[in-house]
Amino acid sequence: MLTVAQEFARTLRDLGIRHVFGVPSGNMIDYIEAITSSNHYFGVPIFRVNRFRSYQKVLAGAFSAKRPVIVEAVVNGSEYDELLLRPNK
C-alpha cells in the first residue's frame, strides 16, 4: 500500500511534472523521499551504487545506455570534512 507521499509523487509524475522545488524540512522530507526513491526520476532511469566493488559495473551500464540517466553514488561524507572551510581554521 502506497503512502500519501508516494501516491502524491506518482500523481505528479503521471501529470508530467518534471521539476519539484521546496525546502527539505519537516513533513516535506516524506514527499522528497517518495519523489526520489523510485528507480526513475520523472521518466529518467536512476542507477544507484553504494559499494566500491559495484561502481565500475554501474558506470558501465550508465555509459552504455542509449538515453539520459542519473547515477546516484553514495559516498562517505566524513571523507570530505577536511575540505570544508571553517571559521576556526
Summary of the structure (lengths in Angstrom):
residues: 89
radius of gyration: 16.6
end to end distance: 50.2
largest distance: 50.2
contacts: 159
relative contact order: 0.12
helix: 45%
strand: 13%
